Amino acid sequence: MISTRQLRYFVEIVDSGSFSAAAERLFVAQSALSRQIKAMETQLQIALFERTARQPRLTAAGEALYPRAAGFGIALLPKSMRDIAPANLHFLPLADPDCLGTVALACAQAPSALVEQFCQTLHECL
């Protein structure tokens, strides 16, 4: 069975353009990332990347999988939120310089007062 972690790794490799950049962004060892992708390819019985070039290139199967895998995070949202995402999906960087990441907010509108209140509450928790 393909895991959500494997799908996230696959999308990150495509988005970042290399296994090493993806590993760095995901905070995992490149060898662990490569093993997960190889396991995924073995389970699917298809190659997702051509590894002959410096940068991995998607195979036809990889090209077909990418839009589905990239949209997988949206698919996990409740239907009411999926209806308004991704057009109204707002990403907020975490304000604390010691904390890495973003928070995704999906709402019909992002009133500035609501966003400011969220950021203030988050900052107080950090």
N, CA, C and O atoms as a GROMACS GRO file, in nm:
protein
  504
    1MET      N    1   0.084  -0.118   0.000
    1MET     CA    2   0.000   0.000   0.000
    1MET      C    3   0.089   0.125   0.000
    1MET      O    4   0.186   0.133   0.075
    2ILE      N    5   0.055   0.220  -0.083
    2ILE     CA    6   0.129   0.345  -0.092
    2ILE      C    7   0.090   0.433   0.027
    2ILE      O    8  -0.028   0.449   0.057
    3SER      N    9   0.189   0.489   0.094
    3SER     CA   10   0.162   0.572   0.211
    3SER      C   11   0.152   0.720   0.172
    3SER      O   12   0.201   0.762   0.066
    4THR      N   13   0.089   0.797   0.258
    4THR     CA   14   0.083   0.941   0.234
    4THR      C   15   0.223   1.001   0.240
    4THR      O   16   0.251   1.100   0.173
    5ARG      N   17   0.310   0.943   0.320
    5ARG     CA   18   0.449   0.990   0.328
    5ARG      C   19   0.517   0.973   0.192
    5ARG      O   20   0.586   1.064   0.145
    6GLN      N   21   0.498   0.858   0.130
    6GLN     CA   22   0.559   0.835  -0.001
    6GLN      C   23   0.507   0.934  -0.104
    6GLN      O   24   0.583   0.986  -0.185
    7LEU      N   25   0.378   0.960  -0.101
    7LEU     CA   26   0.321   1.058  -0.194
    7LEU      C   27   0.378   1.197  -0.169
    7LEU      O   28   0.409   1.270  -0.262
    8ARG      N   29   0.390   1.234  -0.041
    8ARG     CA   30   0.447   1.365  -0.007
    8ARG      C   31   0.591   1.373  -0.055
    8ARG      O   32   0.632   1.476  -0.109
    9TYR      N   33   0.669   1.266  -0.038
    9TYR     CA   34   0.808   1.264  -0.084
    9TYR      C   35   0.814   1.279  -0.236
    9TYR      O   36   0.895   1.356  -0.288
   10PHE      N   37   0.728   1.206  -0.306
   10PHE     CA   38   0.724   1.212  -0.452
   10PHE      C   39   0.696   1.355  -0.499
   10PHE      O   40   0.766   1.406  -0.586
   11VAL      N   41   0.595   1.418  -0.442
   11VAL     CA   42   0.559   1.555  -0.480
   11VAL      C   43   0.674   1.651  -0.451
   11VAL      O   44   0.703   1.739  -0.532
   12GLU      N   45   0.738   1.635  -0.338
   12GLU     CA   46   0.848   1.725  -0.300
   12GLU      C   47   0.966   1.710  -0.395
   12GLU      O   48   1.031   1.809  -0.427
   13ILE      N   49   0.996   1.589  -0.440
   13ILE     CA   50   1.105   1.568  -0.535
   13ILE      C   51   1.074   1.643  -0.665
   13ILE      O   52   1.160   1.712  -0.719
   14VAL      N   53   0.952   1.628  -0.712
   14VAL     CA   54   0.913   1.697  -0.836
   14VAL      C   55   0.919   1.848  -0.816
   14VAL      O   56   0.974   1.920  -0.899
   15ASP      N   57   0.862   1.896  -0.707
   15ASP     CA   58   0.856   2.041  -0.682
   15ASP      C   59   0.994   2.103  -0.662
   15ASP      O   60   1.018   2.215  -0.706
   16SER      N   61   1.083   2.031  -0.596
   16SER     CA   62   1.215   2.088  -0.567
   16SER      C   63   1.317   2.059  -0.676
   16SER      O   64   1.421   2.124  -0.682
   17GLY      N   65   1.289   1.962  -0.763
   17GLY     CA   66   1.376   1.937  -0.877
   17GLY      C   67   1.488   1.837  -0.854
   17GLY      O   68   1.560   1.804  -0.948
   18SER      N   69   1.505   1.789  -0.732
   18SER     CA   70   1.609   1.689  -0.708
   18SER      C   71   1.581   1.614  -0.578
   18SER      O   72   1.509   1.661  -0.490
   19PHE      N   73   1.640   1.496  -0.570
   19PHE     CA   74   1.626   1.415  -0.450
   19PHE      C   75   1.694   1.485  -0.332
   19PHE      O   76   1.640   1.487  -0.221
   20SER      N   77   1.810   1.542  -0.356
   20SER     CA   78   1.884   1.604  -0.245
   20SER      C   79   1.812   1.728  -0.192
   20SER      O   80   1.805   1.748  -0.071
   21ALA      N   81   1.758   1.811  -0.280
   21ALA     CA   82   1.684   1.929  -0.235
   21ALA      C   83   1.557   1.888  -0.162
   21ALA      O   84   1.520   1.949  -0.061
   22ALA      N   85   1.490   1.785  -0.212
   22ALA     CA   86   1.368   1.737  -0.145
   22ALA      C   87   1.401   1.682  -0.006
   22ALA      O   88   1.330   1.709   0.090
   23ALA      N   89   1.509   1.606   0.003
   23ALA     CA   90   1.548   1.550   0.132
   23ALA      C   91   1.577   1.662   0.232
   23ALA      O   92   1.540   1.653   0.349
   24GLU      N   93   1.642   1.765   0.185
   24GLU     CA   94   1.674   1.878   0.273
   24GLU      C   95   1.546   1.948   0.320
   24GLU      O   96   1.534   1.982   0.437
   25ARG      N   97   1.454   1.969   0.229
   25ARG     CA   98   1.330   2.038   0.264
   25ARG      C   99   1.241   1.954   0.354
   25ARG      O  100   1.164   2.007   0.434
   26LEU      N  101   1.253   1.820   0.341
   26LEU     CA  102   1.171   1.730   0.422
   26LEU      C  103   1.239   1.688   0.552
   26LEU      O  104   1.179   1.621   0.636
   27PHE      N  105   1.365   1.730   0.568
   27PHE     CA  106   1.443   1.695   0.687
   27PHE      C  107   1.460   1.544   0.703
   27PHE      O  108   1.446   1.489   0.812
   28VAL      N  109   1.490   1.477   0.591
   28VAL     CA  110   1.519   1.334   0.593
   28VAL      C  111   1.648   1.310   0.517
   28VAL      O  112   1.690   1.394   0.437
   29ALA      N  113   1.710   1.197   0.541
   29ALA     CA  114   1.830   1.161   0.467
   29ALA      C  115   1.793   1.130   0.323
   29ALA      O  116   1.687   1.073   0.296
   30GLN      N  117   1.881   1.166   0.230
   30GLN     CA  118   1.854   1.140   0.090
   30GLN      C  119   1.837   0.991   0.064
   30GLN      O  120   1.754   0.950  -0.017
   31SER      N  121   1.916   0.909   0.133
   31SER     CA  122   1.905   0.764   0.114
   31SER      C  123   1.768   0.712   0.158
   31SER      O  124   1.711   0.624   0.094
   32ALA      N  125   1.714   0.767   0.267
   32ALA     CA  126   1.581   0.726   0.314
   32ALA      C  127   1.474   0.768   0.214
   32ALA      O  128   1.380   0.693   0.188
   33LEU      N  129   1.489   0.886   0.159
   33LEU     CA  130   1.395   0.936   0.059
   33LEU      C  131   1.399   0.846  -0.065
   33LEU      O  132   1.295   0.808  -0.118
   34SER      N  133   1.519   0.815  -0.111
   34SER     CA  134   1.536   0.728  -0.228
   34SER      C  135   1.475   0.591  -0.204
   34SER      O  136   1.410   0.535  -0.293
   35ARG      N  137   1.495   0.536  -0.084
   35ARG     CA  138   1.439   0.404  -0.052
   35ARG      C  139   1.286   0.407  -0.055
   35ARG      O  140   1.223   0.314  -0.105
   36GLN      N  141   1.227   0.514  -0.003
   36GLN     CA  142   1.081   0.524  -0.004
   36GLN      C  143   1.026   0.533  -0.146
   36GLN      O  144   0.924   0.471  -0.177
   37ILE      N  145   1.093   0.608  -0.231
   37ILE     CA  146   1.047   0.621  -0.370
   37ILE      C  147   1.066   0.488  -0.443
   37ILE      O  148   0.979   0.447  -0.520
   38LYS      N  149   1.177   0.421  -0.418
   38LYS     CA  150   1.202   0.290  -0.481
   38LYS      C  151   1.096   0.190  -0.435
   38LYS      O  152   1.046   0.112  -0.516
   39ALA      N  153   1.061   0.192  -0.306
   39ALA     CA  154   0.957   0.102  -0.255
   39ALA      C  155   0.823   0.133  -0.321
   39ALA      O  156   0.747   0.042  -0.353
   40MET      N  157   0.794   0.260  -0.339
   40MET     CA  158   0.670   0.301  -0.405
   40MET      C  159   0.667   0.251  -0.549
   40MET      O  160   0.565   0.198  -0.595
   41GLU      N  161   0.778   0.267  -0.620
   41GLU     CA  162   0.786   0.220  -0.758
   41GLU      C  163   0.772   0.068  -0.765
   41GLU      O  164   0.708   0.016  -0.856
   42THR      N  165   0.829  -0.002  -0.669
   42THR     CA  166   0.818  -0.148  -0.665
   42THR      C  167   0.673  -0.189  -0.641
   42THR      O  168   0.623  -0.280  -0.706
   43GLN      N  169   0.606  -0.122  -0.548
   43GLN     CA  170   0.466  -0.153  -0.520
   43GLN      C  171   0.377  -0.126  -0.641
   43GLN      O  172   0.286  -0.203  -0.670
   44LEU      N  173   0.404  -0.017  -0.710
   44LEU     CA  174   0.325   0.018  -0.828
   44LEU      C  175   0.368  -0.058  -0.952
   44LEU      O  176   0.294  -0.064  -1.051
   45GLN      N  177   0.486  -0.117  -0.947
   45GLN     CA  178   0.547  -0.190  -1.059
   45GLN      C  179   0.566  -0.099  -1.181
   45GLN      O  180   0.547  -0.141  -1.295
   46ILE      N  181   0.604   0.026  -1.153
   46ILE     CA  182   0.636   0.122  -1.259
   46ILE      C  183   0.747   0.213  -1.211
   46ILE      O  184   0.766   0.234  -1.091
   47ALA      N  185   0.821   0.268  -1.306
   47ALA     CA  186   0.922   0.369  -1.272
   47ALA      C  187   0.853   0.505  -1.277
   47ALA      O  188   0.780   0.536  -1.371
   48LEU      N  189   0.878   0.586  -1.176
   48LEU     CA  190   0.820   0.720  -1.171
   48LEU      C  191   0.918   0.826  -1.221
   48LEU      O  192   0.878   0.931  -1.270
   49PHE      N  193   1.048   0.795  -1.207
   49PHE     CA  194   1.152   0.888  -1.248
   49PHE      C  195   1.251   0.820  -1.341
   49PHE      O  196   1.279   0.701  -1.328
   50GLU      N  197   1.304   0.898  -1.436
   50GLU     CA  198   1.421   0.857  -1.513
   50GLU      C  199   1.540   0.912  -1.437
   50GLU      O  200   1.550   1.033  -1.416
   51ARG      N  201   1.629   0.825  -1.397
   51ARG     CA  202   1.739   0.869  -1.312
   51ARG      C  203   1.871   0.882  -1.387
   51ARG      O  204   1.977   0.885  -1.323
   52THR      N  205   1.869   0.889  -1.518
   52THR     CA  206   1.994   0.898  -1.594
   52THR      C  207   2.051   1.039  -1.595
   52THR      O  208   2.172   1.057  -1.605
   53ALA      N  209   1.966   1.137  -1.585
   53ALA     CA  210   2.013   1.276  -1.588
   53ALA      C  211   2.051   1.322  -1.448
   53ALA      O  212   2.025   1.252  -1.349
   54ARG      N  213   2.113   1.438  -1.440
   54ARG     CA  214   2.148   1.494  -1.309
   54ARG      C  215   2.023   1.518  -1.225
   54ARG      O  216   2.020   1.486  -1.106
   55GLN      N  217   1.922   1.572  -1.289
   55GLN     CA  218   1.796   1.595  -1.219
   55GLN      C  219   1.698   1.485  -1.261
   55GLN      O  220   1.690   1.453  -1.380
   56PRO      N  221   1.625   1.429  -1.166
   56PRO     CA  222   1.530   1.324  -1.203
   56PRO      C  223   1.420   1.382  -1.291
   56PRO      O  224   1.367   1.490  -1.265
   57ARG      N  225   1.387   1.308  -1.396
   57ARG     CA  226   1.278   1.348  -1.485
   57ARG      C  227   1.164   1.250  -1.469
   57ARG      O  228   1.187   1.130  -1.453
   58LEU      N  229   1.044   1.300  -1.471
   58LEU     CA  230   0.928   1.213  -1.458
   58LEU      C  231   0.910   1.126  -1.581
   58LEU      O  232   0.928   1.172  -1.693
   59THR      N  233   0.874   1.001  -1.559
   59THR     CA  234   0.832   0.914  -1.668
   59THR      C  235   0.687   0.950  -1.700
   59THR      O  236   0.628   1.035  -1.634
   60ALA      N  237   0.630   0.885  -1.801
   60ALA     CA  238   0.489   0.909  -1.834
   60ALA      C  239   0.401   0.873  -1.714
   60ALA      O  240   0.303   0.942  -1.686
   61ALA      N  241   0.436   0.766  -1.645
   61ALA     CA  242   0.359   0.726  -1.526
   61ALA      C  243   0.373   0.831  -1.416
   61ALA      O  244   0.275   0.862  -1.348
   62GLY      N  245   0.493   0.884  -1.399
   62GLY     CA  246   0.514   0.989  -1.300
   62GLY      C  247   0.436   1.114  -1.333
   62GLY      O  248   0.380   1.179  -1.245
   63GLU      N  249   0.433   1.148  -1.462
   63GLU     CA  250   0.355   1.264  -1.508
   63GLU      C  251   0.207   1.246  -1.477
   63GLU      O  252   0.138   1.341  -1.439
   64ALA      N  253   0.158   1.123  -1.493
   64ALA     CA  254   0.017   1.096  -1.465
   64ALA      C  255  -0.013   1.099  -1.316
   64ALA      O  256  -0.120   1.142  -1.274
   65LEU      N  257   0.082   1.054  -1.235
   65LEU     CA  258   0.061   1.048  -1.091
   65LEU      C  259   0.073   1.185  -1.024
   65LEU      O  260   0.002   1.213  -0.927
   66TYR      N  261   0.162   1.269  -1.074
   66TYR     CA  262   0.193   1.395  -1.005
   66TYR      C  263   0.070   1.481  -0.973
   66TYR      O  264   0.055   1.520  -0.857
   67PRO      N  265  -0.018   1.514  -1.068
   67PRO     CA  266  -0.131   1.601  -1.033
   67PRO      C  267  -0.222   1.539  -0.927
   67PRO      O  268  -0.279   1.610  -0.844
   68ARG      N  269  -0.234   1.408  -0.931
   68ARG     CA  270  -0.318   1.341  -0.830
   68ARG      C  271  -0.251   1.345  -0.694
   68ARG      O  272  -0.316   1.372  -0.592
   69ALA      N  273  -0.122   1.319  -0.691
   69ALA     CA  274  -0.048   1.319  -0.564
   69ALA      C  275  -0.040   1.460  -0.508
   69ALA      O  276  -0.053   1.479  -0.387
   70ALA      N  277  -0.019   1.558  -0.594
   70ALA     CA  278  -0.009   1.697  -0.548
   70ALA      C  279  -0.142   1.745  -0.491
   70ALA      O  280  -0.143   1.826  -0.398
   71GLY      N  281  -0.252   1.697  -0.544
   71GLY     CA  282  -0.384   1.735  -0.496
   71GLY      C  283  -0.432   1.650  -0.380
   71GLY      O  284  -0.541   1.673  -0.327
   72PHE      N  285  -0.352   1.553  -0.340
   72PHE     CA  286  -0.394   1.460  -0.235
   72PHE      C  287  -0.420   1.531  -0.103
   72PHE      O  288  -0.515   1.496  -0.033
   73GLY      N  289  -0.339   1.629  -0.068
   73GLY     CA  290  -0.360   1.702   0.056
   73GLY      C  291  -0.495   1.771   0.058
   73GLY      O  292  -0.562   1.775   0.161
   74ILE      N  293  -0.534   1.826  -0.056
   74ILE     CA  294  -0.666   1.890  -0.068
   74ILE      C  295  -0.776   1.785  -0.052
   74ILE      O  296  -0.879   1.813   0.008
   75ALA      N  297  -0.753   1.664  -0.106
   75ALA     CA  298  -0.854   1.559  -0.099
   75ALA      C  299  -0.882   1.516   0.045
   75ALA      O  300  -0.991   1.466   0.074
   76LEU      N  301  -0.787   1.534   0.133
   76LEU     CA  302  -0.807   1.496   0.273
   76LEU      C  303  -0.891   1.596   0.350
   76LEU      O  304  -0.938   1.566   0.459
   77LEU      N  305  -0.909   1.715   0.295
   77LEU     CA  306  -0.990   1.816   0.362
   77LEU      C  307  -1.137   1.776   0.358
   77LEU      O  308  -1.179   1.707   0.264
   78PRO      N  309  -1.216   1.816   0.456
   78PRO     CA  310  -1.360   1.791   0.448
   78PRO      C  311  -1.419   1.855   0.322
   78PRO      O  312  -1.367   1.954   0.272
   79LYS      N  313  -1.528   1.797   0.272
   79LYS     CA  314  -1.587   1.844   0.147
   79LYS      C  315  -1.617   1.993   0.149
   79LYS      O  316  -1.593   2.062   0.050
   80SER      N  317  -1.667   2.045   0.259
   80SER     CA  318  -1.699   2.188   0.265
   80SER      C  319  -1.576   2.274   0.243
   80SER      O  320  -1.585   2.382   0.185
   81MET      N  321  -1.460   2.226   0.289
   81MET     CA  322  -1.336   2.302   0.269
   81MET      C  323  -1.281   2.280   0.128
   81MET      O  324  -1.224   2.371   0.070
   82ARG      N  325  -1.299   2.159   0.073
   82ARG     CA  326  -1.251   2.131  -0.063
   82ARG      C  327  -1.320   2.221  -0.164
   82ARG      O  328  -1.261   2.262  -0.263
   83ASP      N  329  -1.448   2.251  -0.139
   83ASP     CA  330  -1.524   2.333  -0.232
   83ASP      C  331  -1.465   2.473  -0.247
   83ASP      O  332  -1.478   2.535  -0.353
   84ILE      N  333  -1.402   2.523  -0.143
   84ILE     CA  334  -1.346   2.658  -0.151
   84ILE      C  335  -1.196   2.658  -0.175
   84ILE      O  336  -1.140   2.764  -0.205
   85ALA      N  337  -1.129   2.545  -0.162
   85ALA     CA  338  -0.985   2.536  -0.185
   85ALA      C  339  -0.964   2.489  -0.328
   85ALA      O  340  -1.055   2.426  -0.382
   86PRO      N  341  -0.852   2.514  -0.394
   86PRO     CA  342  -0.736   2.585  -0.344
   86PRO      C  343  -0.740   2.735  -0.371
   86PRO      O  344  -0.650   2.807  -0.328
   87ALA      N  345  -0.843   2.784  -0.440
   87ALA     CA  346  -0.846   2.926  -0.474
   87ALA      C  347  -0.840   3.014  -0.349
   87ALA      O  348  -0.784   3.124  -0.352
   88ASN      N  349  -0.897   2.966  -0.241
   88ASN     CA  350  -0.900   3.046  -0.119
   88ASN      C  351  -0.817   2.982  -0.008
   88ASN      O  352  -0.847   3.000   0.110
   89LEU      N  353  -0.716   2.909  -0.045
   89LEU     CA  354  -0.627   2.848   0.053
   89LEU      C  355  -0.514   2.945   0.078
   89LEU      O  356  -0.441   2.981  -0.015
   90HIS      N  357  -0.499   2.988   0.200
   90HIS     CA  358  -0.400   3.089   0.235
   90HIS      C  359  -0.290   3.026   0.318
   90HIS      O  360  -0.319   2.956   0.416
   91PHE      N  361  -0.166   3.049   0.283
   91PHE     CA  362  -0.053   2.995   0.356
   91PHE      C  363   0.012   3.107   0.436
   91PHE      O  364   0.046   3.212   0.382
   92LEU      N  365   0.027   3.083   0.565
   92LEU     CA  366   0.088   3.181   0.654
   92LEU      C  367   0.220   3.126   0.705
   92LEU      O  368   0.222   3.017   0.763
   93PRO      N  369   0.329   3.197   0.685
   93PRO     CA  370   0.454   3.150   0.744
   93PRO      C  371   0.447   3.164   0.895
   93PRO      O  372   0.390   3.260   0.947
   94LEU      N  373   0.504   3.067   0.964
   94LEU     CA  374   0.508   3.078   1.110
   94LEU      C  375   0.599   3.193   1.146
   94LEU      O  376   0.706   3.210   1.088
   95ALA      N  377   0.557   3.273   1.243
   95ALA     CA  378   0.627   3.397   1.275
   95ALA      C  379   0.757   3.375   1.352
   95ALA      O  380   0.846   3.460   1.347
   96ASP      N  381   0.769   3.266   1.422
   96ASP     CA  382   0.886   3.242   1.505
   96ASP      C  383   1.003   3.198   1.418
   96ASP      O  384   0.991   3.099   1.346
   97PRO      N  385   1.118   3.269   1.422
   97PRO     CA  386   1.231   3.232   1.337
   97PRO      C  387   1.291   3.096   1.373
   97PRO      O  388   1.363   3.038   1.291
   98ASP      N  389   1.264   3.045   1.493
   98ASP     CA  390   1.315   2.914   1.531
   98ASP      C  391   1.224   2.801   1.486
   98ASP      O  392   1.258   2.683   1.503
   99CYS      N  393   1.112   2.835   1.431
   99CYS     CA  394   1.015   2.734   1.390
   99CYS      C  395   1.001   2.739   1.238
   99CYS      O  396   0.980   2.846   1.180
  100LEU      N  397   1.012   2.625   1.174
  100LEU     CA  398   1.004   2.620   1.028
  100LEU      C  399   0.868   2.566   0.987
  100LEU      O  400   0.815   2.476   1.051
  101GLY      N  401   0.812   2.621   0.882
  101GLY     CA  402   0.689   2.566   0.829
  101GLY      C  403   0.587   2.672   0.797
  101GLY      O  404   0.610   2.792   0.813
  102THR      N  405   0.472   2.625   0.751
  102THR     CA  406   0.361   2.713   0.720
  102THR      C  407   0.234   2.650   0.773
  102THR      O  408   0.228   2.530   0.802
  103VAL      N  409   0.134   2.731   0.786
  103VAL     CA  410   0.002   2.686   0.826
  103VAL      C  411  -0.092   2.720   0.711
  103VAL      O  412  -0.092   2.832   0.662
  104ALA      N  413  -0.171   2.623   0.668
  104ALA     CA  414  -0.266   2.647   0.561
  104ALA      C  415  -0.403   2.672   0.621
  104ALA      O  416  -0.452   2.594   0.702
  105LEU      N  417  -0.464   2.782   0.580
  105LEU     CA  418  -0.600   2.815   0.622
  105LEU      C  419  -0.688   2.813   0.499
  105LEU      O  420  -0.655   2.875   0.398
  106ALA      N  421  -0.799   2.743   0.507
  106ALA     CA  422  -0.895   2.743   0.397
  106ALA      C  423  -1.024   2.806   0.448
  106ALA      O  424  -1.085   2.756   0.542
  107CYS      N  425  -1.064   2.913   0.384
  107CYS     CA  426  -1.188   2.979   0.423
  107CYS      C  427  -1.241   3.055   0.303
  107CYS      O  428  -1.167   3.090   0.212
  108ALA      N  429  -1.372   3.080   0.306
  108ALA     CA  430  -1.434   3.150   0.194
  108ALA      C  431  -1.371   3.287   0.175
  108ALA      O  432  -1.352   3.332   0.062
  109GLN      N  433  -1.341   3.351   0.284
  109GLN     CA  434  -1.271   3.478   0.282
  109GLN      C  435  -1.171   3.475   0.395
  109GLN      O  436  -1.192   3.406   0.495
  110ALA      N  437  -1.066   3.548   0.381
  110ALA     CA  438  -0.966   3.554   0.488
  110ALA      C  439  -0.967   3.695   0.546
  110ALA      O  440  -0.879   3.775   0.514
  111PRO      N  441  -1.066   3.726   0.631
  111PRO     CA  442  -1.068   3.860   0.690
  111PRO      C  443  -0.940   3.886   0.765
  111PRO      O  444  -0.890   3.800   0.839
  112SER      N  445  -0.887   4.004   0.746
  112SER     CA  446  -0.757   4.034   0.806
  112SER      C  447  -0.761   4.023   0.958
  112SER      O  448  -0.661   3.983   1.018
  113ALA      N  449  -0.872   4.056   1.020
  113ALA     CA  450  -0.881   4.046   1.167
  113ALA      C  451  -0.868   3.901   1.212
  113ALA      O  452  -0.803   3.872   1.312
  114LEU      N  453  -0.931   3.810   1.137
  114LEU     CA  454  -0.922   3.668   1.170
  114LEU      C  455  -0.780   3.617   1.156
  114LEU      O  456  -0.730   3.545   1.242
  115VAL      N  457  -0.715   3.655   1.047
  115VAL     CA  458  -0.577   3.613   1.024
  115VAL      C  459  -0.486   3.672   1.131
  115VAL      O  460  -0.399   3.602   1.183
  116GLU      N  461  -0.503   3.798   1.164
  116GLU     CA  462  -0.422   3.861   1.268
  116GLU      C  463  -0.442   3.792   1.403
  116GLU      O  464  -0.345   3.771   1.477
  117GLN      N  465  -0.567   3.759   1.435
  117GLN     CA  466  -0.595   3.691   1.562
  117GLN      C  467  -0.529   3.554   1.564
  117GLN      O  468  -0.472   3.514   1.666
  118PHE      N  469  -0.536   3.481   1.453
  118PHE     CA  470  -0.472   3.350   1.445
  118PHE      C  471  -0.322   3.362   1.466
  118PHE      O  472  -0.263   3.286   1.543
  119CYS      N  473  -0.260   3.458   1.398
  119CYS     CA  474  -0.115   3.477   1.410
  119CYS      C  475  -0.076   3.514   1.553
  119CYS      O  476   0.024   3.465   1.604
  120GLN      N  477  -0.155   3.600   1.616
  120GLN     CA  478  -0.126   3.640   1.754
  120GLN      C  479  -0.137   3.520   1.848
  120GLN      O  480  -0.051   3.501   1.933
  121THR      N  481  -0.242   3.441   1.832
  121THR     CA  482  -0.260   3.322   1.916
  121THR      C  483  -0.146   3.224   1.894
  121THR      O  484  -0.094   3.167   1.990
  122LEU      N  485  -0.108   3.203   1.769
  122LEU     CA  486   0.001   3.111   1.738
  122LEU      C  487   0.130   3.161   1.801
  122LEU      O  488   0.206   3.082   1.859
  123HIS      N  489   0.157   3.290   1.789
  123HIS     CA  490   0.280   3.347   1.844
  123HIS      C  491   0.284   3.329   1.996
  123HIS      O  492   0.390   3.301   2.052
  124GLU      N  493   0.170   3.346   2.063
  124GLU     CA  494   0.165   3.328   2.208
  124GLU      C  495   0.190   3.184   2.248
  124GLU      O  496   0.246   3.158   2.355
  125CYS      N  497   0.150   3.090   2.164
  125CYS     CA  498   0.171   2.947   2.193
  125CYS      C  499   0.315   2.906   2.174
  125CYS      O  500   0.362   2.810   2.236
  126LEU      N  501   0.386   2.976   2.087
  126LEU     CA  502   0.525   2.941   2.060
  126LEU      C  503   0.609   2.995   2.170
  126LEU      O  504   0.730   2.978   2.169
   0.00000   0.00000   0.00000
